[in-house]
Amino acid sequence: MAEAFAAVEIIAAKRDRHELTDAQIDWVVDAYTRGVVADEQMSALLMAILLNGMNAREISRWTDAMINSGERMSWSALSVPTLINIPLAELATKLRCHLRLLLPHVELQSHNFLVADSAILAEPSIN
């Protein structure tokens, strides 16, 4: 199956201060979760984003793409508000590696990841 984009092209676009399209953002998040985009390529893209930023539309789309990339759980049938602390060691390890580049002063531990209303929340502890 041919891929819609190449990771190198998306990295270069952000490096060159271009706005990423919705299709590019959706693809890069999906391709990363499928293993098509390597950790090193995602790190390079995140560094380009750190240096050149993202506008509000890009951030919103990136957030939606990440939320839609995983399984959504619903606790709506429960009669009380629910907050479940679950171990997400594999995801936490990958996120920690990438976030370390973006936020070197923040330490994230896997037991600090929480799931609430279908969103993963990280509780950072500042060093």
DRENTORKOL-3810 file (N, C-alpha, C; in nm, 4 decimals):
REM DRENTORKOL-3810
@n.u->0.0832; n.v->-0.1180; n.w->0.0000; ca.u->0.0000; ca.v->0.0000; ca.w->0.0000; c.u->0.0878; c.v->0.1246; c.w->0.0000
@n.u->0.0627; n.v->0.2129; n.w->-0.0916; ca.u->0.1389; ca.v->0.3379; ca.w->-0.0998; c.u->0.0878; c.v->0.4346; c.w->0.0068
@n.u->0.1801; n.v->0.5017; n.w->0.0703; ca.u->0.1452; ca.v->0.5991; ca.w->0.1736; c.u->0.1087; c.v->0.7319; c.w->0.1089
@n.u->0.0175; n.v->0.8044; n.w->0.1696; ca.u->-0.0293; ca.v->0.9325; ca.w->0.1166; c.u->0.0791; c.v->1.0401; c.w->0.1234
@n.u->0.1662; n.v->1.0303; n.w->0.2219; ca.u->0.2722; ca.v->1.1291; ca.w->0.2408; c.u->0.4015; c.v->1.0574; c.w->0.2751
@n.u->0.5086; n.v->1.1314; n.w->0.2763; ca.u->0.6372; ca.v->1.0825; ca.w->0.3259; c.u->0.6703; c.v->1.1653; c.w->0.4491
@n.u->0.7173; n.v->1.0986; n.w->0.5534; ca.u->0.7501; ca.v->1.1689; ca.w->0.6780; c.u->0.8514; c.v->1.2807; c.w->0.6539
@n.u->0.9473; n.v->1.2559; n.w->0.5676; ca.u->1.0512; ca.v->1.3551; ca.w->0.5393; c.u->0.9906; c.v->1.4838; c.w->0.4829
@n.u->0.8904; n.v->1.4709; n.w->0.3982; ca.u->0.8258; ca.v->1.5900; ca.w->0.3408; c.u->0.7532; c.v->1.6713; c.w->0.4479
@n.u->0.6884; n.v->1.6028; n.w->0.5408; ca.u->0.6170; ca.v->1.6728; ca.w->0.6473; c.u->0.7154; c.v->1.7394; c.w->0.7428
@n.u->0.8238; n.v->1.6700; n.w->0.7752; ca.u->0.9283; ca.v->1.7285; ca.w->0.8600; c.u->0.9858; c.v->1.8531; c.w->0.7939
@n.u->1.0156; n.v->1.8433; n.w->0.6644; ca.u->1.0728; ca.v->1.9575; ca.w->0.5910; c.u->0.9746; c.v->2.0741; c.w->0.5853
@n.u->0.8471; n.v->2.0451; n.w->0.5686; ca.u->0.7466; ca.v->2.1517; ca.w->0.5635; c.u->0.7448; c.v->2.2290; c.w->0.6948
@n.u->0.7442; n.v->2.1575; n.w->0.8068; ca.u->0.7406; ca.v->2.2264; ca.w->0.9363; c.u->0.8745; c.v->2.2944; c.w->0.9630
@n.u->0.9839; n.v->2.2312; n.w->0.9227; ca.u->1.1161; ca.v->2.2937; ca.w->0.9373; c.u->1.1215; c.v->2.4268; c.w->0.8636
@n.u->1.0550; n.v->2.4303; n.w->0.7470; ca.u->1.0543; ca.v->2.5507; ca.w->0.6634; c.u->0.9400; c.v->2.6457; c.w->0.6993
@n.u->0.8797; n.v->2.6253; n.w->0.8156; ca.u->0.7775; ca.v->2.7132; ca.w->0.8732; c.u->0.6446; c.v->2.7136; c.w->0.7987
@n.u->0.6137; n.v->2.6032; n.w->0.7317; ca.u->0.4852; ca.v->2.5924; ca.w->0.6641; c.u->0.3809; c.v->2.5381; c.w->0.7607
@n.u->0.2557; n.v->2.5731; n.w->0.7359; ca.u->0.1445; ca.v->2.5200; ca.w->0.8134; c.u->0.1135; c.v->2.3802; c.w->0.7620
@n.u->0.0973; n.v->2.2851; n.w->0.8534; ca.u->0.0617; ca.v->2.1496; ca.w->0.8127; c.u->-0.0882; c.v->2.1424; c.w->0.7842
@n.u->-0.1236; n.v->2.0685; n.w->0.6804; ca.u->-0.2650; ca.v->2.0510; ca.w->0.6464; c.u->-0.3280; c.v->1.9487; c.w->0.7397
@n.u->-0.4602; n.v->1.9469; n.w->0.7429; ca.u->-0.5307; ca.v->1.8463; ca.w->0.8227; c.u->-0.4918; c.v->1.7060; c.w->0.7786
@n.u->-0.4815; n.v->1.6854; n.w->0.6491; ca.u->-0.4464; ca.v->1.5533; ca.w->0.5957; c.u->-0.3058; c.v->1.5119; c.w->0.6396
@n.u->-0.2117; n.v->1.6062; n.w->0.6396; ca.u->-0.0752; ca.v->1.5751; ca.w->0.6839; c.u->-0.0729; c.v->1.5369; c.w->0.8316
@n.u->-0.1442; n.v->1.6131; n.w->0.9126; ca.u->-0.1472; ca.v->1.5851; ca.w->1.0565; c.u->-0.2122; c.v->1.4501; c.w->1.0833
@n.u->-0.3258; n.v->1.4258; n.w->1.0209; ca.u->-0.3942; ca.v->1.2969; ca.w->1.0388; c.u->-0.3036; c.v->1.1818; c.w->0.9977
@n.u->-0.2351; n.v->1.1983; n.w->0.8845; ca.u->-0.1498; ca.v->1.0916; ca.w->0.8351; c.u->-0.0325; c.v->1.0658; c.w->0.9288
@n.u->0.0346; n.v->1.1709; n.w->0.9742; ca.u->0.1553; ca.v->1.1495; ca.w->1.0543; c.u->0.1217; c.v->1.0825; c.w->1.1872
@n.u->0.0107; n.v->1.1194; n.w->1.2493; ca.u->-0.0281; ca.v->1.0536; ca.w->1.3746; c.u->-0.0648; c.v->0.9075; c.w->1.3481
@n.u->-0.1437; n.v->0.8826; n.w->1.2439; ca.u->-0.1820; ca.v->0.7462; ca.w->1.2094; c.u->-0.0597; c.v->0.6632; c.w->1.1697
@n.u->0.0258; n.v->0.7193; n.w->1.0872; ca.u->0.1440; ca.v->0.6461; ca.w->1.0406; c.u->0.2393; c.v->0.6151; c.w->1.1559
@n.u->0.2487; n.v->0.7054; n.w->1.2512; ca.u->0.3345; ca.v->0.6800; ca.w->1.3679; c.u->0.2790; c.v->0.5651; c.w->1.4510
@n.u->0.1485; n.v->0.5619; n.w->1.4703; ca.u->0.0905; ca.v->0.4531; ca.w->1.5494; c.u->0.1008; c.v->0.3191; c.w->1.4765
@n.u->0.1091; n.v->0.3219; n.w->1.3438; ca.u->0.1249; ca.v->0.1986; ca.w->1.2654; c.u->0.2702; c.v->0.1589; c.w->1.2486
@n.u->0.3636; n.v->0.2433; n.w->1.2935; ca.u->0.5060; ca.v->0.2117; ca.w->1.2810; c.u->0.5671; c.v->0.2526; c.w->1.1487
@n.u->0.4918; n.v->0.3236; n.w->1.0641; ca.u->0.5441; ca.v->0.3698; ca.w->0.9350; c.u->0.6402; c.v->0.4866; c.w->0.9555
@n.u->0.6070; n.v->0.5731; n.w->1.0489; ca.u->0.6957; ca.v->0.6837; ca.w->1.0863; c.u->0.7792; c.v->0.6360; c.w->1.2039
@n.u->0.9113; n.v->0.6416; n.w->1.1874; ca.u->1.0036; ca.v->0.5950; ca.w->1.2914; c.u->1.0105; c.v->0.6947; c.w->1.4067
@n.u->1.0529; n.v->0.6456; n.w->1.5219; ca.u->1.0691; ca.v->0.7328; ca.w->1.6388; c.u->1.1598; c.v->0.8509; c.w->1.6077
@n.u->1.2668; n.v->0.8258; n.w->1.5324; ca.u->1.3609; ca.v->0.9329; ca.w->1.4981; c.u->1.2954; c.v->1.0394; c.w->1.4111
@n.u->1.2075; n.v->0.9964; n.w->1.3204; ca.u->1.1373; ca.v->1.0918; ca.w->1.2354; c.u->1.0372; c.v->1.1738; c.w->1.3163
@n.u->0.9662; n.v->1.1086; n.w->1.4083; ca.u->0.8727; ca.v->1.1823; ca.w->1.4924; c.u->0.9487; c.v->1.2816; c.w->1.5810
@n.u->1.0626; n.v->1.2409; n.w->1.6308; ca.u->1.1448; ca.v->1.3324; ca.w->1.7111; c.u->1.1869; c.v->1.4537; c.w->1.6295
@n.u->1.2259; n.v->1.4326; n.w->1.5042; ca.u->1.2658; ca.v->1.5437; ca.w->1.4168; c.u->1.1471; c.v->1.6364; c.w->1.3907
@n.u->1.0293; n.v->1.5791; n.w->1.3681; ca.u->0.9103; ca.v->1.6611; ca.w->1.3466; c.u->0.8769; c.v->1.7414; c.w->1.4720
@n.u->0.8828; n.v->1.6776; n.w->1.5871; ca.u->0.8536; ca.v->1.7493; ca.w->1.7114; c.u->0.9545; c.v->1.8605; c.w->1.7379
@n.u->1.0797; n.v->1.8384; n.w->1.7006; ca.u->1.1802; ca.v->1.9446; ca.w->1.7154; c.u->1.1472; c.v->2.0611; c.w->1.6228
@n.u->1.1059; n.v->2.0328; n.w->1.4995; ca.u->1.0665; ca.v->2.1391; ca.w->1.4064; c.u->0.9450; c.v->2.2143; c.w->1.4601
@n.u->0.8526; n.v->2.1419; n.w->1.5219; ca.u->0.7351; ca.v->2.2059; ca.w->1.5815; c.u->0.7767; c.v->2.2921; c.w->1.7001
@n.u->0.8682; n.v->2.2415; n.w->1.7810; ca.u->0.9174; ca.v->2.3191; ca.w->1.8946; c.u->0.9806; c.v->2.4496; c.w->1.8480
@n.u->1.0610; n.v->2.4424; n.w->1.7446; ca.u->1.1336; ca.v->2.5605; ca.w->1.6962; c.u->1.0449; c.v->2.6573; c.w->1.6193
@n.u->0.9464; n.v->2.6055; n.w->1.5466; ca.u->0.8664; ca.v->2.6904; ca.w->1.4585; c.u->0.7205; c.v->2.7050; c.w->1.4996
@n.u->0.6774; n.v->2.6276; n.w->1.5955; ca.u->0.5424; ca.v->2.6408; ca.w->1.6482; c.u->0.4344; c.v->2.5799; c.w->1.5601
@n.u->0.3144; n.v->2.5836; n.w->1.6148; ca.u->0.1938; ca.v->2.5408; ca.w->1.5441; c.u->0.0865; c.v->2.6443; c.w->1.5735
@n.u->0.0001; n.v->2.6669; n.w->1.4767; ca.u->-0.1094; ca.v->2.7604; ca.w->1.5027; c.u->-0.2228; c.v->2.6855; c.w->1.5733
@n.u->-0.3255; n.v->2.7579; n.w->1.6122; ca.u->-0.4359; ca.v->2.6983; ca.w->1.6885; c.u->-0.5055; c.v->2.5868; c.w->1.6115
@n.u->-0.5218; n.v->2.6031; n.w->1.4805; ca.u->-0.5879; ca.v->2.4994; ca.w->1.4005; c.u->-0.5040; c.v->2.3724; c.w->1.3987
@n.u->-0.3723; n.v->2.3864; n.w->1.3811; ca.u->-0.2845; ca.v->2.2697; ca.w->1.3794; c.u->-0.2877; c.v->2.1966; c.w->1.5143
@n.u->-0.2826; n.v->2.2722; n.w->1.6226; ca.u->-0.2847; ca.v->2.2117; ca.w->1.7561; c.u->-0.4159; c.v->2.1378; c.w->1.7782
@n.u->-0.5259; n.v->2.2001; n.w->1.7392; ca.u->-0.6569; ca.v->2.1377; ca.w->1.7554; c.u->-0.6653; c.v->2.0088; c.w->1.6737
@n.u->-0.6193; n.v->2.0135; n.w->1.5499; ca.u->-0.6257; ca.v->1.8951; ca.w->1.4636; c.u->-0.5345; c.v->1.7851; c.w->1.5160
@n.u->-0.4141; n.v->1.8219; n.w->1.5635; ca.u->-0.3196; ca.v->1.7238; ca.w->1.6181; c.u->-0.3826; c.v->1.6541; c.w->1.7392
@n.u->-0.4451; n.v->1.7319; n.w->1.8255; ca.u->-0.5105; ca.v->1.6763; ca.w->1.9440; c.u->-0.6211; c.v->1.5801; c.w->1.9037
@n.u->-0.7042; n.v->1.6201; n.w->1.8078; ca.u->-0.8115; ca.v->1.5321; ca.w->1.7604; c.u->-0.7550; c.v->1.4042; c.w->1.6996
@n.u->-0.6489; n.v->1.4172; n.w->1.6221; ca.u->-0.5883; ca.v->1.2997; ca.w->1.5582; c.u->-0.5343; c.v->1.2026; c.w->1.6630
@n.u->-0.4746; n.v->1.2551; n.w->1.7677; ca.u->-0.4228; ca.v->1.1679; ca.w->1.8735; c.u->-0.5362; c.v->1.1002; c.w->1.9493
@n.u->-0.6395; n.v->1.1750; n.w->1.9802; ca.u->-0.7537; ca.v->1.1159; ca.w->2.0510; c.u->-0.8174; c.v->1.0067; c.w->1.9656
@n.u->-0.8313; n.v->1.0320; n.w->1.8357; ca.u->-0.8952; ca.v->0.9353; ca.w->1.7459; c.u->-0.8057; c.v->0.8181; c.w->1.7089
@n.u->-0.6780; n.v->0.8228; n.w->1.7472; ca.u->-0.5859; ca.v->0.7162; ca.w->1.7094; c.u->-0.5952; c.v->0.5940; c.w->1.8005
@n.u->-0.6610; n.v->0.6078; n.w->1.9125; ca.u->-0.6683; ca.v->0.4974; ca.w->2.0075; c.u->-0.8099; c.v->0.4525; c.w->2.0319
@n.u->-0.8219; n.v->0.3572; n.w->2.1192; ca.u->-0.9531; ca.v->0.3046; ca.w->2.1552; c.u->-1.0186; c.v->0.3997; c.w->2.2543
@n.u->-1.1435; n.v->0.4316; n.w->2.2294; ca.u->-1.2189; ca.v->0.5166; ca.w->2.3207; c.u->-1.3004; c.v->0.4289; c.w->2.4128
@n.u->-1.2936; n.v->0.4619; n.w->2.5385; ca.u->-1.3715; ca.v->0.3892; ca.w->2.6377; c.u->-1.4788; c.v->0.4823; c.w->2.6909
@n.u->-1.5936; n.v->0.4281; n.w->2.7163; ca.u->-1.7036; ca.v->0.5094; ca.w->2.7674; c.u->-1.7518; c.v->0.4528; c.w->2.8999
@n.u->-1.7582; n.v->0.5391; n.w->2.9979; ca.u->-1.8132; ca.v->0.5025; ca.w->3.1269; c.u->-1.9423; c.v->0.5795; c.w->3.1503
@n.u->-2.0071; n.v->0.6192; n.w->3.0437; ca.u->-2.1279; ca.v->0.6998; ca.w->3.0543; c.u->-2.2427; c.v->0.6256; c.w->3.1232
@n.u->-2.2374; n.v->0.4939; n.w->3.1237; ca.u->-2.3437; ca.v->0.4170; ca.w->3.1879; c.u->-2.3335; c.v->0.4209; c.w->3.3398
@n.u->-2.2195; n.v->0.4620; n.w->3.3908; ca.u->-2.2024; ca.v->0.4705; ca.w->3.5358; c.u->-2.2729; c.v->0.5947; c.w->3.5880
@n.u->-2.3239; n.v->0.5854; n.w->3.7063; ca.u->-2.4015; ca.v->0.6970; ca.w->3.7617; c.u->-2.3153; c.v->0.7979; c.w->3.8368
@n.u->-2.1852; n.v->0.7707; n.w->3.8477; ca.u->-2.0963; ca.v->0.8624; ca.w->3.9190; c.u->-1.9814; c.v->0.9033; c.w->3.8270
@n.u->-1.9230; n.v->1.0204; n.w->3.8482; ca.u->-1.8058; ca.v->1.0590; ca.w->3.7693; c.u->-1.6946; c.v->0.9567; c.w->3.7878
@n.u->-1.6235; n.v->0.9266; n.w->3.6812; ca.u->-1.5228; ca.v->0.8214; ca.w->3.6853; c.u->-1.3869; c.v->0.8746; c.w->3.6430
@n.u->-1.2876; n.v->0.8416; n.w->3.7194; ca.u->-1.1485; ca.v->0.8715; ca.w->3.6871; c.u->-1.0707; c.v->0.7455; c.w->3.7188
@n.u->-1.0110; n.v->0.6842; n.w->3.6173; ca.u->-0.9441; ca.v->0.5566; ca.w->3.6364; c.u->-0.7954; c.v->0.5734; c.w->3.6110
@n.u->-0.7165; n.v->0.5298; n.w->3.7052; ca.u->-0.5722; ca.v->0.5334; ca.w->3.6923; c.u->-0.5284; c.v->0.3990; c.w->3.6353
@n.u->-0.4722; n.v->0.3989; n.w->3.5136; ca.u->-0.4300; ca.v->0.2737; ca.w->3.4516; c.u->-0.2844; c.v->0.2847; c.w->3.4082
@n.u->-0.2101; n.v->0.1759; n.w->3.4136; ca.u->-0.0713; ca.v->0.1793; ca.w->3.3691; c.u->-0.0658; c.v->0.1848; c.w->3.2161
@n.u->0.0056; n.v->0.2788; n.w->3.1639; ca.u->0.0226; ca.v->0.2919; ca.w->3.0195; c.u->0.1712; c.v->0.2956; c.w->2.9884
@n.u->0.2409; n.v->0.1928; n.w->3.0322; ca.u->0.3867; ca.v->0.1932; ca.w->3.0273; c.u->0.4419; c.v->0.2149; c.w->2.8863
@n.u->0.3885; n.v->0.1450; n.w->2.7882; ca.u->0.4426; ca.v->0.1577; ca.w->2.6528; c.u->0.4193; c.v->0.2975; c.w->2.5967
@n.u->0.2951; n.v->0.3454; n.w->2.6089; ca.u->0.2652; ca.v->0.4800; ca.w->2.5616; c.u->0.3439; c.v->0.5828; c.w->2.6403
@n.u->0.3505; n.v->0.5655; n.w->2.7700; ca.u->0.4225; ca.v->0.6612; ca.w->2.8543; c.u->0.5694; c.v->0.6679; c.w->2.8162
@n.u->0.6292; n.v->0.5537; n.w->2.7843; ca.u->0.7704; ca.v->0.5512; ca.w->2.7459; c.u->0.7920; c.v->0.6303; c.w->2.6178
@n.u->0.7075; n.v->0.6081; n.w->2.5170; ca.u->0.7219; ca.v->0.6814; ca.w->2.3912; c.u->0.6971; c.v->0.8304; c.w->2.4119
@n.u->0.5904; n.v->0.8633; n.w->2.4841; ca.u->0.5608; ca.v->1.0040; ca.w->2.5081; c.u->0.6721; c.v->1.0709; c.w->2.5869
@n.u->0.7246; n.v->1.0010; n.w->2.6867; ca.u->0.8307; ca.v->1.0576; ca.w->2.7695; c.u->0.9519; c.v->1.0928; c.w->2.6828
@n.u->0.9869; n.v->1.0059; n.w->2.5889; ca.u->1.1022; ca.v->1.0324; ca.w->2.5013; c.u->1.0805; c.v->1.1594; c.w->2.4192
@n.u->0.9623; n.v->1.1734; n.w->2.3617; ca.u->0.9346; ca.v->1.2889; ca.w->2.2779; c.u->0.9144; c.v->1.4154; c.w->2.3606
@n.u->0.8442; n.v->1.4020; n.w->2.4719; ca.u->0.8212; ca.v->1.5197; ca.w->2.5555; c.u->0.9501; c.v->1.5687; c.w->2.6210
@n.u->1.0439; n.v->1.4787; n.w->2.6444; ca.u->1.1724; ca.v->1.5174; ca.w->2.7020; c.u->1.2412; c.v->1.6192; c.w->2.6109
@n.u->1.2265; n.v->1.6029; n.w->2.4788; ca.u->1.2844; ca.v->1.6989; ca.w->2.3846; c.u->1.2159; c.v->1.8342; c.w->2.3949
@n.u->1.0834; n.v->1.8312; n.w->2.4097; ca.u->1.0070; ca.v->1.9548; ca.w->2.4114; c.u->1.0072; c.v->2.0235; c.w->2.5472
@n.u->1.0042; n.v->1.9434; n.w->2.6532; ca.u->0.9940; ca.v->1.9985; ca.w->2.7887; c.u->1.0970; c.v->1.9324; c.w->2.8792
@n.u->1.2240; n.v->1.9683; n.w->2.8651; ca.u->1.3284; ca.v->1.8977; ca.w->2.9393; c.u->1.3175; c.v->1.9117; c.w->3.0913
@n.u->1.2474; n.v->2.0119; n.w->3.1402; ca.u->1.2370; ca.v->2.0327; ca.w->3.2842; c.u->1.1178; c.v->1.9613; c.w->3.3477
@n.u->1.0380; n.v->1.8897; n.w->3.2679; ca.u->0.9210; ca.v->1.8194; ca.w->3.3200; c.u->0.9489; c.v->1.6706; c.w->3.3218
@n.u->0.9215; n.v->1.6070; n.w->3.4335; ca.u->0.9386; ca.v->1.4632; ca.w->3.4451; c.u->0.8017; c.v->1.3970; c.w->3.4463
@n.u->0.7794; n.v->1.3038; n.w->3.3527; ca.u->0.6520; ca.v->1.2320; ca.w->3.3466; c.u->0.6754; c.v->1.0876; c.w->3.3888
@n.u->0.5926; n.v->1.0386; n.w->3.4748; ca.u->0.6014; ca.v->0.9003; ca.w->3.5195; c.u->0.4750; c.v->0.8281; c.w->3.4757
@n.u->0.4886; n.v->0.7014; n.w->3.4346; ca.u->0.3739; ca.v->0.6304; ca.w->3.3769; c.u->0.2559; c.v->0.6212; c.w->3.4730
@n.u->0.2805; n.v->0.6146; n.w->3.6031; ca.u->0.1675; ca.v->0.6044; ca.w->3.6952; c.u->0.0927; c.v->0.7361; c.w->3.7095
@n.u->0.1442; n.v->0.8431; n.w->3.6488; ca.u->0.0757; ca.v->0.9715; ca.w->3.6544; c.u->-0.0183; c.v->0.9921; c.w->3.5367
@n.u->-0.0309; n.v->0.8935; n.w->3.4483; ca.u->-0.1223; ca.v->0.9059; ca.w->3.3360; c.u->-0.2598; c.v->0.8593; c.w->3.3792
@n.u->-0.3581; n.v->0.9403; n.w->3.3513; ca.u->-0.4948; ca.v->0.9112; ca.w->3.3914; c.u->-0.5859; c.v->0.9127; c.w->3.2701
@n.u->-0.6918; n.v->0.8350; n.w->3.2746; ca.u->-0.7912; ca.v->0.8369; ca.w->3.1684; c.u->-0.9190; c.v->0.8952; c.w->3.2259
@n.u->-0.9717; n.v->0.9978; n.w->3.1608; ca.u->-1.0955; ca.v->1.0605; ca.w->3.2065; c.u->-1.1749; c.v->1.1039; c.w->3.0851
@n.u->-1.2972; n.v->1.0572; n.w->3.0739; ca.u->-1.3836; ca.v->1.0936; ca.w->2.9612; c.u->-1.3128; c.v->1.0770; c.w->2.8268
@n.u->-1.2529; n.v->0.9631; n.w->2.8038; ca.u->-1.1896; ca.v->0.9263; ca.w->2.6765; c.u->-1.0650; c.v->1.0057; c.w->2.6434
@n.u->-1.0090; n.v->1.0778; n.w->2.7385; ca.u->-0.8868; ca.v->1.1533; ca.w->2.7124; c.u->-0.7786; c.v->1.1076; c.w->2.8082
@n.u->-0.6557; n.v->1.1069; n.w->2.7610; ca.u->-0.5428; ca.v->1.0718; ca.w->2.8470; c.u->-0.4846; c.v->1.2020; c.w->2.8992
@n.u->-0.4716; n.v->1.2103; n.w->3.0292; ca.u->-0.4183; ca.v->1.3293; ca.w->3.0924; c.u->-0.2853; c.v->1.2944; c.w->3.1587
@n.u->-0.1897; n.v->1.3816; n.w->3.1511; ca.u->-0.0623; ca.v->1.3600; ca.w->3.2175; c.u->-0.0481; c.v->1.4621; c.w->3.3288
@n.u->-0.0094; n.v->1.4141; n.w->3.4445; ca.u->0.0122; ca.v->1.5034; ca.w->3.5583; c.u->0.1624; c.v->1.5212; c.w->3.5716
@n.u->0.2178; n.v->1.6335; n.w->3.5217; ca.u->0.3622; ca.v->1.6518; ca.w->3.5273; c.u->0.4108; c.v->1.6883; c.w->3.6677
@n.u->0.5298; n.v->1.6452; n.w->3.6985; ca.u->0.5927; ca.v->1.6907; ca.w->3.8210; c.u->0.7183; c.v->1.7659; c.w->3.7797
@n.u->0.7282; n.v->1.8906; n.w->3.8183; ca.u->0.8402; ca.v->1.9764; ca.w->3.7788; c.u->0.9619; c.v->1.9417; c.w->3.8627
@n.u->1.0760; n.v->1.9226; n.w->3.7949; ca.u->1.2022; ca.v->1.8976; ca.w->3.8665; c.u->1.2540; c.v->2.0234; c.w->3.9296
END
